[in-house]
Amino acid sequence: MDMRKLVGRNFARLRREKRLTQEEVETRSGFSQQYLSGLERGKRNPTIVTLYELSQALGVSHVDLVMPDNQASLKK
């Protein structure tokens, strides 16, 4: 399991569910739109602190960003 891709997919899914653009998350989190784009494409390797800060910007638990795809669908 590639954790970078998993985090990227989860981040993109949660961001869309919250109806937020990358630019809006940039404003909320302080991370650039370019960084967020790279994260969603699985090109970034975020620290645990970054995951926490991004989860706060999305209004979700940091665990939601690392939850395997099959468990994320069960949580709903």
N, C-alpha and C positions, 0 to 999 in steps of 0.2 A: 504494500500500500504506500503510495507516494503521498506523504502528509502535506506537502506544498500544494499539490493538486486538490486534495481533499479540503483543505482550509480554503483554497480559492473558490471551489464550487460552493461550499457552505456559505462563505461570505457573500458571493454573488447572489445566491438564492435568498438569503436573509435580507440583503439590501433591496432586492426586487420586491420581496413580500412586504417590506416596510414602505415601498414606493418611494425610495430615495435614489437620487442620482449619485454618481461618484463625486460630483462637485459638492453636493450637500453633505456627504460623509466627510469630504475634505474639510469643510467648514466646521463640522462638529468635532472632528478628531485631530485636526492639525496635520494629518498625513496628506501628501500631495496626491492629486488625481493620477499622476503618472505612477506613483507607488501603488495606489489602490488598483489600477489597471494591471500592473505586473502581478500583484497578489492574486487577483481573480484569474489570471492566466497560469497560475502555478509557478511563476518565475521568481517569487520572493520567498524568503525563509524567515518569517516573522518570529520575534522573541515572544516569550510568554507575556511580557509586559505589553508588547504591541497587541497581542491577541486580546488582552484584557481591555486596553484602551479602545480598540475597535469594537469590541462587544458593547462597551458603554455607549459608544457613539450610535450603535444600532439599537440599543435598548434590549439586548438579549444577554444570556449567560455566556461567559467565555467558553464553557463546555460545548455550546451549540456550534462553535466554529471548528471543533475537532471531532465531533461525533460522526462515526461512520454513516454513510448514506442510508443503509438499510435501517439503522436505528433512528435516524432523523425522521423518516417517514412514519415510524411507529409512534413517535412522540406526539404527533398531531392528533 
